[in-house]
């Protein structure tokens, strides 16, 4: 269970990983101290392990910086819930092992305590005692997330082979 951090629509990768800290991209732990700083100044200092980023439409738009989802994960965020995601950002999250959920976030407020059943497609808002349903990710994506990302998944299971 974790706390919801509410953001609006169109949170860009530049708001997630501000360009002025470009020099820190080879030290992701230091860069993570500035995660979402341009969207909310105090986020990186106050987020706790297991918390959730909750947003509106088009989360992660902009450049395809893979370090944007990496530093969200390094900050301890358990998952990102949004009405929609930029396509490349969504895939980068899965690839690095950060769960992303497309759902109606209107019934989630700042500070609500959430619990997510990824395989069942249920967000439990414990604060409001409601459930929000979402389409669960495909099994292959859940497996990648469970293994900690695509690299770890491939180390564990080997390369994907297409049947001929």
VMD Tcl script that builds the backbone (N, CA, C; Angstrom):
set m [mol new atoms 492]
animate dup $m
set s [atomselect $m all]
$s set {name element resname resid chain x y z} {
  {N N UNK 1 A 0.849 -1.175 0.000}
  {CA C UNK 1 A 0.000 0.000 0.000}
  {C C UNK 1 A 0.895 1.238 0.000}
  {N N UNK 2 A 0.437 2.253 -0.732}
  {CA C UNK 2 A 1.203 3.484 -0.807}
  {C C UNK 2 A 0.310 4.688 -1.020}
  {N N UNK 3 A 0.890 5.831 -0.898}
  {CA C UNK 3 A 0.192 7.112 -0.985}
  {C C UNK 3 A 0.181 7.608 -2.433}
  {N N UNK 4 A -0.896 8.254 -2.817}
  {CA C UNK 4 A -1.036 8.827 -4.162}
  {C C UNK 4 A -0.455 10.238 -4.209}
  {N N UNK 5 A 0.351 10.469 -5.232}
  {CA C UNK 5 A 0.881 11.800 -5.555}
  {C C UNK 5 A 0.206 12.212 -6.853}
  {N N UNK 6 A -0.641 13.220 -6.800}
  {CA C UNK 6 A -1.486 13.571 -7.938}
  {C C UNK 6 A -0.830 14.636 -8.811}
  {N N UNK 7 A -0.808 14.361 -10.104}
  {CA C UNK 7 A -0.297 15.274 -11.121}
  {C C UNK 7 A -1.374 15.450 -12.182}
  {N N UNK 8 A -1.217 16.450 -13.014}
  {CA C UNK 8 A -2.205 16.739 -14.048}
  {C C UNK 8 A -1.903 16.059 -15.366}
  {N N UNK 9 A -2.378 16.674 -16.429}
  {CA C UNK 9 A -2.181 16.190 -17.793}
  {C C UNK 9 A -0.826 16.653 -18.337}
  {N N UNK 10 A -0.357 15.940 -19.353}
  {CA C UNK 10 A 0.810 16.343 -20.143}
  {C C UNK 10 A 2.079 16.571 -19.324}
  {N N UNK 11 A 2.374 15.661 -18.419}
  {CA C UNK 11 A 3.634 15.733 -17.678}
  {C C UNK 11 A 4.721 15.171 -18.601}
  {N N UNK 12 A 5.638 16.019 -18.992}
  {CA C UNK 12 A 6.650 15.643 -19.976}
  {C C UNK 12 A 7.862 14.973 -19.324}
  {N N UNK 13 A 8.657 14.327 -20.163}
  {CA C UNK 13 A 9.893 13.729 -19.663}
  {C C UNK 13 A 10.840 14.815 -19.163}
  {N N UNK 14 A 10.716 16.036 -19.694}
  {CA C UNK 14 A 11.557 17.131 -19.189}
  {C C UNK 14 A 11.103 17.571 -17.792}
  {N N UNK 15 A 9.812 17.457 -17.493}
  {CA C UNK 15 A 9.336 17.745 -16.135}
  {C C UNK 15 A 9.740 16.618 -15.172}
  {N N UNK 16 A 9.839 15.410 -15.704}
  {CA C UNK 16 A 10.243 14.262 -14.882}
  {C C UNK 16 A 11.742 14.315 -14.598}
  {N N UNK 17 A 12.533 14.514 -15.646}
  {CA C UNK 17 A 13.997 14.560 -15.542}
  {C C UNK 17 A 14.459 15.880 -16.154}
  {N N UNK 18 A 14.460 16.967 -15.367}
  {CA C UNK 18 A 14.764 18.293 -15.906}
  {C C UNK 18 A 16.097 18.351 -16.650}
  {N N UNK 19 A 16.048 18.958 -17.827}
  {CA C UNK 19 A 17.211 19.044 -18.695}
  {C C UNK 19 A 18.411 19.732 -18.067}
  {N N UNK 20 A 18.183 20.620 -17.118}
  {CA C UNK 20 A 19.317 21.321 -16.496}
  {C C UNK 20 A 20.206 20.375 -15.682}
  {N N UNK 21 A 19.701 19.165 -15.409}
  {CA C UNK 21 A 20.494 18.161 -14.693}
  {C C UNK 21 A 21.037 17.094 -15.643}
  {N N UNK 22 A 21.109 17.428 -16.914}
  {CA C UNK 22 A 21.596 16.524 -17.948}
  {C C UNK 22 A 22.947 15.917 -17.563}
  {N N UNK 23 A 23.777 16.701 -16.906}
  {CA C UNK 23 A 25.110 16.241 -16.509}
  {C C UNK 23 A 25.061 15.090 -15.492}
  {N N UNK 24 A 23.914 14.851 -14.879}
  {CA C UNK 24 A 23.776 13.776 -13.893}
  {C C UNK 24 A 23.278 12.462 -14.503}
  {N N UNK 25 A 23.073 12.439 -15.806}
  {CA C UNK 25 A 22.459 11.251 -16.408}
  {C C UNK 25 A 23.299 9.983 -16.248}
  {N N UNK 26 A 24.592 10.123 -15.950}
  {CA C UNK 26 A 25.413 8.933 -15.698}
  {C C UNK 26 A 25.424 8.565 -14.206}
  {N N UNK 27 A 24.737 9.349 -13.386}
  {CA C UNK 27 A 24.596 9.059 -11.958}
  {C C UNK 27 A 23.109 9.165 -11.618}
  {N N UNK 28 A 22.383 8.105 -11.937}
  {CA C UNK 28 A 20.926 8.147 -11.817}
  {C C UNK 28 A 20.445 8.339 -10.384}
  {N N UNK 29 A 21.207 7.894 -9.395}
  {CA C UNK 29 A 20.800 8.114 -7.998}
  {C C UNK 29 A 20.782 9.605 -7.670}
  {N N UNK 30 A 21.753 10.342 -8.172}
  {CA C UNK 30 A 21.759 11.794 -7.959}
  {C C UNK 30 A 20.660 12.462 -8.767}
  {N N UNK 31 A 20.460 11.998 -9.997}
  {CA C UNK 31 A 19.402 12.562 -10.834}
  {C C UNK 31 A 18.030 12.319 -10.210}
  {N N UNK 32 A 17.852 11.169 -9.561}
  {CA C UNK 32 A 16.575 10.839 -8.921}
  {C C UNK 32 A 16.220 11.825 -7.809}
  {N N UNK 33 A 17.204 12.511 -7.263}
  {CA C UNK 33 A 16.923 13.526 -6.233}
  {C C UNK 33 A 16.206 14.741 -6.815}
  {N N UNK 34 A 16.093 14.784 -8.137}
  {CA C UNK 34 A 15.416 15.893 -8.824}
  {C C UNK 34 A 14.200 15.424 -9.618}
  {N N UNK 35 A 13.784 14.159 -9.424}
  {CA C UNK 35 A 12.678 13.611 -10.191}
  {C C UNK 35 A 11.403 14.429 -9.982}
  {N N UNK 36 A 10.751 14.743 -11.057}
  {CA C UNK 36 A 9.486 15.488 -11.081}
  {C C UNK 36 A 9.571 16.859 -10.409}
  {N N UNK 37 A 10.779 17.358 -10.272}
  {CA C UNK 37 A 11.013 18.634 -9.612}
  {C C UNK 37 A 10.283 19.793 -10.296}
  {N N UNK 38 A 10.194 19.751 -11.624}
  {CA C UNK 38 A 9.531 20.844 -12.330}
  {C C UNK 38 A 8.009 20.735 -12.296}
  {N N UNK 39 A 7.493 19.582 -11.928}
  {CA C UNK 39 A 6.052 19.422 -11.768}
  {C C UNK 39 A 5.627 19.646 -10.317}
  {N N UNK 40 A 6.525 19.284 -9.395}
  {CA C UNK 40 A 6.276 19.472 -7.969}
  {C C UNK 40 A 7.615 19.508 -7.247}
  {N N UNK 41 A 7.957 20.676 -6.775}
  {CA C UNK 41 A 9.293 20.931 -6.209}
  {C C UNK 41 A 9.683 19.959 -5.091}
  {N N UNK 42 A 8.750 19.603 -4.209}
  {CA C UNK 42 A 9.068 18.798 -3.033}
  {C C UNK 42 A 8.910 17.285 -3.229}
  {N N UNK 43 A 8.536 16.856 -4.427}
  {CA C UNK 43 A 8.226 15.435 -4.646}
  {C C UNK 43 A 9.386 14.517 -4.260}
  {N N UNK 44 A 10.563 14.757 -4.804}
  {CA C UNK 44 A 11.705 13.852 -4.592}
  {C C UNK 44 A 12.086 13.741 -3.117}
  {N N UNK 45 A 11.885 14.805 -2.362}
  {CA C UNK 45 A 12.248 14.789 -0.937}
  {C C UNK 45 A 11.204 14.081 -0.089}
  {N N UNK 46 A 9.949 14.069 -0.550}
  {CA C UNK 46 A 8.873 13.555 0.289}
  {C C UNK 46 A 8.304 12.207 -0.134}
  {N N UNK 47 A 8.548 11.793 -1.378}
  {CA C UNK 47 A 8.010 10.508 -1.832}
  {C C UNK 47 A 8.621 9.380 -1.005}
  {N N UNK 48 A 7.821 8.380 -0.709}
  {CA C UNK 48 A 8.264 7.224 0.071}
  {C C UNK 48 A 8.190 5.971 -0.803}
  {N N UNK 49 A 9.030 5.011 -0.470}
  {CA C UNK 49 A 9.021 3.745 -1.196}
  {C C UNK 49 A 7.623 3.138 -1.144}
  {N N UNK 50 A 7.115 2.755 -2.309}
  {CA C UNK 50 A 5.784 2.158 -2.388}
  {C C UNK 50 A 4.685 3.133 -2.735}
  {N N UNK 51 A 5.003 4.428 -2.841}
  {CA C UNK 51 A 4.005 5.427 -3.236}
  {C C UNK 51 A 3.694 5.317 -4.722}
  {N N UNK 52 A 2.631 5.983 -5.139}
  {CA C UNK 52 A 2.165 5.943 -6.516}
  {C C UNK 52 A 2.124 7.343 -7.117}
  {N N UNK 53 A 2.552 7.448 -8.371}
  {CA C UNK 53 A 2.337 8.668 -9.144}
  {C C UNK 53 A 1.004 8.473 -9.860}
  {N N UNK 54 A 0.114 9.447 -9.711}
  {CA C UNK 54 A -1.214 9.391 -10.312}
  {C C UNK 54 A -1.377 10.644 -11.178}
  {N N UNK 55 A -1.730 10.446 -12.441}
  {CA C UNK 55 A -1.767 11.586 -13.361}
  {C C UNK 55 A -2.978 11.513 -14.281}
  {N N UNK 56 A -3.069 12.540 -15.100}
  {CA C UNK 56 A -4.151 12.624 -16.078}
  {C C UNK 56 A -3.746 11.999 -17.398}
  {N N UNK 57 A -3.933 12.766 -18.458}
  {CA C UNK 57 A -3.676 12.269 -19.819}
  {C C UNK 57 A -2.239 12.540 -20.250}
  {N N UNK 58 A -1.738 11.655 -21.116}
  {CA C UNK 58 A -0.489 11.852 -21.851}
  {C C UNK 58 A 0.739 11.984 -20.947}
  {N N UNK 59 A 0.824 11.157 -19.927}
  {CA C UNK 59 A 1.978 11.187 -19.031}
  {C C UNK 59 A 3.210 10.698 -19.784}
  {N N UNK 60 A 4.314 11.414 -19.647}
  {CA C UNK 60 A 5.580 11.004 -20.252}
  {C C UNK 60 A 5.786 11.449 -21.681}
  {N N UNK 61 A 5.041 12.465 -22.115}
  {CA C UNK 61 A 5.239 12.944 -23.476}
  {C C UNK 61 A 6.603 13.597 -23.619}
  {N N UNK 62 A 7.042 13.768 -24.844}
  {CA C UNK 62 A 8.320 14.421 -25.090}
  {C C UNK 62 A 9.367 13.446 -25.564}
  {N N UNK 63 A 10.596 13.734 -25.241}
  {CA C UNK 63 A 11.695 12.893 -25.721}
  {C C UNK 63 A 11.622 11.510 -25.077}
  {N N UNK 64 A 12.285 10.572 -25.711}
  {CA C UNK 64 A 12.197 9.176 -25.253}
  {C C UNK 64 A 13.290 8.833 -24.255}
  {N N UNK 65 A 13.583 9.740 -23.350}
  {CA C UNK 65 A 14.626 9.518 -22.343}
  {C C UNK 65 A 14.288 8.327 -21.460}
  {N N UNK 66 A 15.081 7.300 -21.556}
  {CA C UNK 66 A 14.834 6.131 -20.717}
  {C C UNK 66 A 15.122 6.434 -19.249}
  {N N UNK 67 A 15.962 7.425 -18.982}
  {CA C UNK 67 A 16.270 7.711 -17.586}
  {C C UNK 67 A 15.089 8.360 -16.853}
  {N N UNK 68 A 14.093 8.892 -17.575}
  {CA C UNK 68 A 12.916 9.461 -16.896}
  {C C UNK 68 A 12.177 8.387 -16.083}
  {N N UNK 69 A 11.764 7.273 -16.682}
  {CA C UNK 69 A 11.126 6.253 -15.839}
  {C C UNK 69 A 12.094 5.607 -14.844}
  {N N UNK 70 A 13.362 5.517 -15.197}
  {CA C UNK 70 A 14.343 4.919 -14.268}
  {C C UNK 70 A 14.419 5.707 -12.961}
  {N N UNK 71 A 14.437 7.044 -13.057}
  {CA C UNK 71 A 14.567 7.809 -11.816}
  {C C UNK 71 A 13.266 7.832 -11.020}
  {N N UNK 72 A 12.124 7.663 -11.694}
  {CA C UNK 72 A 10.864 7.501 -10.956}
  {C C UNK 72 A 10.943 6.213 -10.142}
  {N N UNK 73 A 11.415 5.162 -10.779}
  {CA C UNK 73 A 11.555 3.874 -10.074}
  {C C UNK 73 A 12.576 3.984 -8.941}
  {N N UNK 74 A 13.711 4.626 -9.200}
  {CA C UNK 74 A 14.738 4.801 -8.163}
  {C C UNK 74 A 14.219 5.602 -6.966}
  {N N UNK 75 A 13.277 6.489 -7.210}
  {CA C UNK 75 A 12.698 7.284 -6.125}
  {C C UNK 75 A 11.799 6.440 -5.219}
  {N N UNK 76 A 11.501 5.210 -5.638}
  {CA C UNK 76 A 10.696 4.316 -4.812}
  {C C UNK 76 A 9.259 4.166 -5.244}
  {N N UNK 77 A 8.877 4.815 -6.333}
  {CA C UNK 77 A 7.495 4.745 -6.810}
  {C C UNK 77 A 7.170 3.316 -7.226}
  {N N UNK 78 A 6.042 2.813 -6.739}
  {CA C UNK 78 A 5.640 1.434 -7.022}
  {C C UNK 78 A 5.029 1.296 -8.412}
  {N N UNK 79 A 4.280 2.315 -8.852}
  {CA C UNK 79 A 3.637 2.279 -10.165}
  {C C UNK 79 A 3.158 3.684 -10.515}
  {N N UNK 80 A 2.913 3.880 -11.805}
  {CA C UNK 80 A 2.320 5.118 -12.289}
  {C C UNK 80 A 0.932 4.792 -12.814}
  {N N UNK 81 A -0.056 5.521 -12.344}
  {CA C UNK 81 A -1.428 5.375 -12.812}
  {C C UNK 81 A -1.784 6.647 -13.565}
  {N N UNK 82 A -2.290 6.510 -14.779}
  {CA C UNK 82 A -2.667 7.684 -15.568}
  {C C UNK 82 A -3.794 7.317 -16.517}
  {N N UNK 83 A -4.470 8.354 -17.019}
  {CA C UNK 83 A -5.533 8.134 -18.000}
  {C C UNK 83 A -4.961 7.679 -19.330}
  {N N UNK 84 A -3.763 8.164 -19.652}
  {CA C UNK 84 A -3.064 7.713 -20.855}
  {C C UNK 84 A -1.590 8.069 -20.726}
  {N N UNK 85 A -0.777 7.378 -21.523}
  {CA C UNK 85 A 0.670 7.553 -21.515}
  {C C UNK 85 A 1.169 7.811 -22.932}
  {N N UNK 86 A 2.267 8.537 -23.025}
  {CA C UNK 86 A 2.976 8.611 -24.292}
  {C C UNK 86 A 3.488 7.196 -24.574}
  {N N UNK 87 A 3.367 6.761 -25.813}
  {CA C UNK 87 A 3.662 5.373 -26.186}
  {C C UNK 87 A 5.074 4.933 -25.813}
  {N N UNK 88 A 6.083 5.714 -26.148}
  {CA C UNK 88 A 7.466 5.315 -25.871}
  {C C UNK 88 A 7.730 5.293 -24.367}
  {N N UNK 89 A 7.189 6.266 -23.645}
  {CA C UNK 89 A 7.362 6.288 -22.192}
  {C C UNK 89 A 6.762 5.024 -21.576}
  {N N UNK 90 A 5.573 4.654 -22.013}
  {CA C UNK 90 A 4.898 3.456 -21.511}
  {C C UNK 90 A 5.801 2.236 -21.697}
  {N N UNK 91 A 6.330 2.078 -22.895}
  {CA C UNK 91 A 7.167 0.912 -23.175}
  {C C UNK 91 A 8.477 0.961 -22.385}
  {N N UNK 92 A 9.061 2.154 -22.257}
  {CA C UNK 92 A 10.285 2.283 -21.455}
  {C C UNK 92 A 10.037 1.861 -20.016}
  {N N UNK 93 A 8.872 2.197 -19.479}
  {CA C UNK 93 A 8.549 1.795 -18.104}
  {C C UNK 93 A 8.530 0.277 -17.970}
  {N N UNK 94 A 7.847 -0.390 -18.884}
  {CA C UNK 94 A 7.803 -1.855 -18.844}
  {C C UNK 94 A 9.223 -2.410 -18.962}
  {N N UNK 95 A 10.000 -1.854 -19.902}
  {CA C UNK 95 A 11.359 -2.358 -20.135}
  {C C UNK 95 A 12.259 -2.248 -18.914}
  {N N UNK 96 A 12.047 -1.241 -18.076}
  {CA C UNK 96 A 12.905 -1.086 -16.897}
  {C C UNK 96 A 12.252 -1.652 -15.618}
  {N N UNK 97 A 11.035 -2.196 -15.769}
  {CA C UNK 97 A 10.387 -2.853 -14.637}
  {C C UNK 97 A 9.558 -1.941 -13.754}
  {N N UNK 98 A 9.042 -0.851 -14.315}
  {CA C UNK 98 A 8.171 0.063 -13.564}
  {C C UNK 98 A 6.741 -0.109 -14.063}
  {N N UNK 99 A 5.829 -0.609 -13.242}
  {CA C UNK 99 A 4.450 -0.806 -13.686}
  {C C UNK 99 A 3.748 0.502 -14.039}
  {N N UNK 100 A 3.006 0.449 -15.139}
  {CA C UNK 100 A 2.199 1.577 -15.590}
  {C C UNK 100 A 0.782 1.073 -15.836}
  {N N UNK 101 A -0.191 1.829 -15.325}
  {CA C UNK 101 A -1.577 1.402 -15.390}
  {C C UNK 101 A -2.407 2.510 -16.028}
  {N N UNK 102 A -3.164 2.132 -17.039}
  {CA C UNK 102 A -4.088 3.067 -17.671}
  {C C UNK 102 A -5.444 2.865 -17.000}
  {N N UNK 103 A -5.907 3.921 -16.321}
  {CA C UNK 103 A -7.193 3.827 -15.621}
  {C C UNK 103 A -7.764 5.226 -15.412}
  {N N UNK 104 A -8.995 5.270 -14.953}
  {CA C UNK 104 A -9.633 6.541 -14.615}
  {C C UNK 104 A -9.074 6.993 -13.270}
  {N N UNK 105 A -8.362 8.091 -13.279}
  {CA C UNK 105 A -7.722 8.584 -12.053}
  {C C UNK 105 A -8.534 9.682 -11.360}
  {N N UNK 106 A -9.722 9.976 -11.869}
  {CA C UNK 106 A -10.531 11.063 -11.295}
  {C C UNK 106 A -10.977 10.794 -9.857}
  {N N UNK 107 A -11.094 9.531 -9.488}
  {CA C UNK 107 A -11.562 9.199 -8.136}
  {C C UNK 107 A -10.420 8.997 -7.146}
  {N N UNK 108 A -9.224 9.409 -7.560}
  {CA C UNK 108 A -8.054 9.324 -6.680}
  {C C UNK 108 A -7.591 10.738 -6.386}
  {N N UNK 109 A -7.464 11.055 -5.117}
  {CA C UNK 109 A -7.012 12.382 -4.700}
  {C C UNK 109 A -5.623 12.281 -4.069}
  {N N UNK 110 A -4.986 13.418 -4.003}
  {CA C UNK 110 A -3.674 13.533 -3.361}
  {C C UNK 110 A -3.733 12.911 -1.971}
  {N N UNK 111 A -2.781 12.033 -1.682}
  {CA C UNK 111 A -2.680 11.440 -0.351}
  {C C UNK 111 A -3.522 10.204 -0.122}
  {N N UNK 112 A -4.406 9.849 -1.057}
  {CA C UNK 112 A -5.193 8.626 -0.887}
  {C C UNK 112 A -4.256 7.433 -0.779}
  {N N UNK 113 A -4.621 6.487 0.055}
  {CA C UNK 113 A -3.861 5.246 0.204}
  {C C UNK 113 A -4.373 4.243 -0.823}
  {N N UNK 114 A -3.445 3.733 -1.628}
  {CA C UNK 114 A -3.805 2.835 -2.724}
  {C C UNK 114 A -3.124 1.485 -2.576}
  {N N UNK 115 A -3.788 0.498 -3.139}
  {CA C UNK 115 A -3.242 -0.841 -3.270}
  {C C UNK 115 A -3.644 -1.323 -4.661}
  {N N UNK 116 A -2.727 -1.976 -5.369}
  {CA C UNK 116 A -3.011 -2.395 -6.737}
  {C C UNK 116 A -2.825 -3.893 -6.877}
  {N N UNK 117 A -3.800 -4.528 -7.499}
  {CA C UNK 117 A -3.698 -5.932 -7.883}
  {C C UNK 117 A -3.479 -5.927 -9.392}
  {N N UNK 118 A -2.210 -5.968 -9.789}
  {CA C UNK 118 A -1.837 -5.821 -11.194}
  {C C UNK 118 A -2.438 -6.912 -12.068}
  {N N UNK 119 A -2.421 -8.146 -11.581}
  {CA C UNK 119 A -2.909 -9.265 -12.388}
  {C C UNK 119 A -4.428 -9.302 -12.496}
  {N N UNK 120 A -5.128 -8.726 -11.532}
  {CA C UNK 120 A -6.590 -8.727 -11.552}
  {C C UNK 120 A -7.184 -7.454 -12.143}
  {N N UNK 121 A -6.352 -6.423 -12.307}
  {CA C UNK 121 A -6.854 -5.173 -12.870}
  {C C UNK 121 A -7.692 -4.364 -11.891}
  {N N UNK 122 A -7.216 -4.276 -10.651}
  {CA C UNK 122 A -7.972 -3.552 -9.621}
  {C C UNK 122 A -7.053 -2.591 -8.871}
  {N N UNK 123 A -7.474 -1.324 -8.805}
  {CA C UNK 123 A -6.855 -0.344 -7.910}
  {C C UNK 123 A -7.819 -0.194 -6.740}
  {N N UNK 124 A -7.330 -0.471 -5.544}
  {CA C UNK 124 A -8.150 -0.299 -4.348}
  {C C UNK 124 A -7.765 1.019 -3.701}
  {N N UNK 125 A -8.710 1.938 -3.672}
  {CA C UNK 125 A -8.517 3.201 -2.979}
  {C C UNK 125 A -9.013 2.968 -1.558}
  {N N UNK 126 A -8.075 2.703 -0.653}
  {CA C UNK 126 A -8.411 2.379 0.736}
  {C C UNK 126 A -8.990 3.582 1.477}
  {N N UNK 127 A -8.564 4.779 1.082}
  {CA C UNK 127 A -9.063 5.994 1.732}
  {C C UNK 127 A -10.552 6.182 1.474}
  {N N UNK 128 A -10.971 5.956 0.237}
  {CA C UNK 128 A -12.373 6.166 -0.158}
  {C C UNK 128 A -13.182 4.874 -0.172}
  {N N UNK 129 A -12.510 3.743 0.105}
  {CA C UNK 129 A -13.168 2.440 0.098}
  {C C UNK 129 A -13.869 2.159 -1.231}
  {N N UNK 130 A -13.136 2.402 -2.331}
  {CA C UNK 130 A -13.666 2.116 -3.663}
  {C C UNK 130 A -12.627 1.325 -4.463}
  {N N UNK 131 A -13.112 0.684 -5.502}
  {CA C UNK 131 A -12.231 -0.022 -6.424}
  {C C UNK 131 A -12.359 0.595 -7.807}
  {N N UNK 132 A -11.230 0.708 -8.477}
  {CA C UNK 132 A -11.186 1.207 -9.843}
  {C C UNK 132 A -10.645 0.076 -10.700}
  {N N UNK 133 A -11.402 -0.304 -11.692}
  {CA C UNK 133 A -10.999 -1.406 -12.567}
  {C C UNK 133 A -10.179 -0.882 -13.740}
  {N N UNK 134 A -9.234 -1.700 -14.187}
  {CA C UNK 134 A -8.456 -1.397 -15.387}
  {C C UNK 134 A -8.165 -2.701 -16.119}
  {N N UNK 135 A -7.852 -2.577 -17.398}
  {CA C UNK 135 A -7.476 -3.759 -18.171}
  {C C UNK 135 A -6.079 -4.182 -17.746}
  {N N UNK 136 A -5.947 -5.383 -17.190}
  {CA C UNK 136 A -4.615 -5.827 -16.773}
  {C C UNK 136 A -3.659 -5.882 -17.965}
  {N N UNK 137 A -2.397 -5.705 -17.675}
  {CA C UNK 137 A -1.385 -5.820 -18.719}
  {C C UNK 137 A -1.342 -7.260 -19.212}
  {N N UNK 138 A -0.923 -7.460 -20.467}
  {CA C UNK 138 A -0.767 -8.838 -20.969}
  {C C UNK 138 A 0.227 -9.616 -20.108}
  {N N UNK 139 A 0.053 -10.909 -20.077}
  {CA C UNK 139 A 0.888 -11.792 -19.245}
  {C C UNK 139 A 2.376 -11.590 -19.517}
  {N N UNK 140 A 2.770 -11.427 -20.781}
  {CA C UNK 140 A 4.189 -11.246 -21.106}
  {C C UNK 140 A 4.736 -9.981 -20.441}
  {N N UNK 141 A 3.941 -8.912 -20.398}
  {CA C UNK 141 A 4.390 -7.675 -19.741}
  {C C UNK 141 A 4.451 -7.860 -18.231}
  {N N UNK 142 A 3.478 -8.559 -17.669}
  {CA C UNK 142 A 3.513 -8.838 -16.226}
  {C C UNK 142 A 4.751 -9.662 -15.871}
  {N N UNK 143 A 5.113 -10.607 -16.729}
  {CA C UNK 143 A 6.319 -11.412 -16.491}
  {C C UNK 143 A 7.570 -10.548 -16.533}
  {N N UNK 144 A 7.639 -9.634 -17.506}
  {CA C UNK 144 A 8.788 -8.730 -17.607}
  {C C UNK 144 A 8.881 -7.874 -16.346}
  {N N UNK 145 A 7.762 -7.326 -15.893}
  {CA C UNK 145 A 7.741 -6.510 -14.679}
  {C C UNK 145 A 8.167 -7.336 -13.461}
  {N N UNK 146 A 7.642 -8.540 -13.366}
  {CA C UNK 146 A 7.963 -9.411 -12.234}
  {C C UNK 146 A 9.456 -9.731 -12.186}
  {N N UNK 147 A 10.070 -9.859 -13.351}
  {CA C UNK 147 A 11.501 -10.167 -13.419}
  {C C UNK 147 A 12.379 -8.939 -13.215}
  {N N UNK 148 A 11.772 -7.748 -13.147}
  {CA C UNK 148 A 12.538 -6.527 -12.904}
  {C C UNK 148 A 12.918 -5.761 -14.152}
  {N N UNK 149 A 12.319 -6.103 -15.278}
  {CA C UNK 149 A 12.591 -5.405 -16.532}
  {C C UNK 149 A 13.020 -6.368 -17.621}
  {N N UNK 150 A 13.133 -5.848 -18.829}
  {CA C UNK 150 A 13.414 -6.692 -19.988}
  {C C UNK 150 A 14.795 -7.340 -19.926}
  {N N UNK 151 A 15.805 -6.617 -19.437}
  {CA C UNK 151 A 17.154 -7.184 -19.384}
  {C C UNK 151 A 17.183 -8.385 -18.442}
  {N N UNK 152 A 16.620 -8.214 -17.252}
  {CA C UNK 152 A 16.591 -9.319 -16.291}
  {C C UNK 152 A 15.721 -10.471 -16.801}
  {N N UNK 153 A 14.649 -10.134 -17.479}
  {CA C UNK 153 A 13.763 -11.153 -18.039}
  {C C UNK 153 A 14.518 -12.012 -19.064}
  {N N UNK 154 A 15.273 -11.343 -19.928}
  {CA C UNK 154 A 16.036 -12.080 -20.945}
  {C C UNK 154 A 17.162 -12.896 -20.319}
  {N N UNK 155 A 17.788 -12.375 -19.275}
  {CA C UNK 155 A 18.825 -13.144 -18.572}
  {C C UNK 155 A 18.231 -14.424 -17.977}
  {N N UNK 156 A 17.032 -14.282 -17.458}
  {CA C UNK 156 A 16.378 -15.410 -16.792}
  {C C UNK 156 A 15.830 -16.441 -17.783}
  {N N UNK 157 A 15.233 -15.960 -18.879}
  {CA C UNK 157 A 14.504 -16.854 -19.786}
  {C C UNK 157 A 15.139 -17.026 -21.153}
  {N N UNK 158 A 16.181 -16.266 -21.453}
  {CA C UNK 158 A 16.778 -16.334 -22.782}
  {C C UNK 158 A 16.011 -15.473 -23.767}
  {N N UNK 159 A 16.470 -15.466 -24.971}
  {CA C UNK 159 A 15.883 -14.637 -26.022}
  {C C UNK 159 A 14.507 -15.170 -26.412}
  {N N UNK 160 A 13.655 -14.262 -26.882}
  {CA C UNK 160 A 12.349 -14.666 -27.395}
  {C C UNK 160 A 12.551 -15.347 -28.746}
  {N N UNK 161 A 11.835 -16.403 -28.985}
  {CA C UNK 161 A 11.914 -17.075 -30.280}
  {C C UNK 161 A 10.519 -17.127 -30.870}
  {N N UNK 162 A 10.449 -16.754 -32.115}
  {CA C UNK 162 A 9.182 -16.855 -32.822}
  {C C UNK 162 A 9.055 -18.252 -33.399}
  {N N UNK 163 A 7.868 -18.784 -33.329}
  {CA C UNK 163 A 7.659 -20.099 -33.922}
  {C C UNK 163 A 7.622 -19.958 -35.433}
  {N N UNK 164 A 8.253 -20.889 -36.108}
  {CA C UNK 164 A 8.299 -20.841 -37.582}
  {C C UNK 164 A 7.220 -21.689 -38.180}
}
mol reanalyze $m
mol bondsrecalc $m
mol representation Tube
mol addrep $m
